[in-house]
């Protein structure tokens, strides 16, 4: 008989949830219509996915070293991913990447693309 503790069960659930979220991010990267939507999908889903996987690993392998790595990984993920998504969106707009047909608003439409930012 296999005995599973609550922390092990929650760790497996979090790790699986994070993996599914990263798969959804990959699917969004392939299926969404323009660079802006793709960057948004990958940023949100993959960030939450990585955080869930790291929390799941911590519950499965508790310890000081794992906690330090977890905190560092979560902080770096939450601090760098939004800036990277902003940079991707900005460079896509500056290079003239087209918007999806369903987009009805372009807040940066009047901004010059030749270094006017």
C-alpha positions in Angstrom: 0.0 0.0 0.0 1.4 3.4 -1.0 0.9 6.2 1.4 1.0 9.7 0.0 1.2 12.7 2.2 -0.8 15.9 1.6 2.4 17.8 0.8 3.4 15.2 -1.8 0.0 15.2 -3.4 0.0 19.0 -3.5 3.5 19.0 -4.9 2.5 16.7 -7.7 -0.6 18.7 -8.4 1.4 22.0 -8.6 4.0 20.5 -10.8 1.4 19.0 -13.1 -0.5 22.3 -13.2 2.7 24.2 -14.1 3.5 21.8 -16.8 0.0 22.1 -18.3 0.3 25.9 -18.1 3.6 25.8 -20.0 2.0 23.6 -22.6 -0.8 26.1 -23.0 1.8 28.8 -23.4 3.5 26.8 -26.2 0.1 26.2 -27.8 -0.6 30.0 -27.7 2.8 30.7 -29.2 1.9 28.5 -32.2 -1.8 29.4 -32.6 -2.3 33.1 -31.7 -2.5 35.5 -34.7 0.1 38.1 -34.0 3.4 38.8 -32.1 1.6 40.8 -29.4 -0.9 38.1 -28.5 1.9 35.5 -28.6 4.1 37.5 -26.3 1.2 38.0 -23.9 0.3 34.3 -23.8 3.8 33.1 -23.2 4.5 35.7 -20.6 1.5 35.0 -18.5 1.1 31.2 -18.8 4.8 30.3 -18.8 5.5 32.6 -15.8 2.7 31.1 -13.7 3.7 27.6 -15.0 7.4 28.0 -13.9 6.3 29.3 -10.5 3.9 26.4 -10.0 6.5 23.8 -11.0 9.1 25.3 -8.6 6.6 25.4 -5.7 5.7 21.8 -6.5 9.3 20.7 -6.4 9.8 22.5 -3.1 6.9 20.5 -1.6 8.3 17.3 -3.0 11.9 18.0 -1.9 11.8 20.3 1.1 15.0 21.7 2.3 17.0 24.9 2.8 18.9 24.6 -0.5 15.7 23.9 -2.4 14.0 26.9 -0.7 16.9 29.2 -1.6 16.8 28.0 -5.2 13.0 28.3 -5.3 13.0 31.9 -4.0 15.8 32.9 -6.4 14.0 31.2 -9.3 10.6 32.7 -8.6 12.1 36.2 -8.1 14.1 36.1 -11.3 11.1 34.7 -13.2 8.8 37.4 -11.9 11.3 40.2 -12.4 12.6 39.4 -15.8 9.7 38.0 -17.8 7.5 41.2 -17.8 10.5 43.2 -19.1 11.3 40.6 -21.7 7.7 40.7 -22.9 7.7 44.5 -23.0 10.9 44.4 -25.1 9.4 41.9 -27.5 6.2 43.9 -27.9 8.1 47.1 -28.3 10.5 45.7 -30.9 7.5 44.1 -32.8 5.8 47.4 -32.9 8.9 49.3 -33.9 9.6 46.8 -36.7 6.0 47.2 -38.1 4.7 43.8 -37.1 1.0 43.8 -38.2 -1.8 43.6 -35.6 -4.4 40.9 -35.7 -7.6 41.7 -37.7 -9.6 41.5 -34.5 -7.6 44.3 -32.9 -9.6 47.4 -32.8 -7.3 49.7 -30.9 -3.6 50.7 -31.4 -2.6 53.0 -28.6 0.9 53.5 -30.1 -0.4 54.1 -33.6 0.7 57.7 -33.6 4.1 57.1 -32.0 7.0 57.4 -34.5 8.8 54.1 -35.1 12.3 55.6 -35.7 13.5 55.9 -32.1 10.8 58.3 -30.9 10.4 56.4 -27.7 
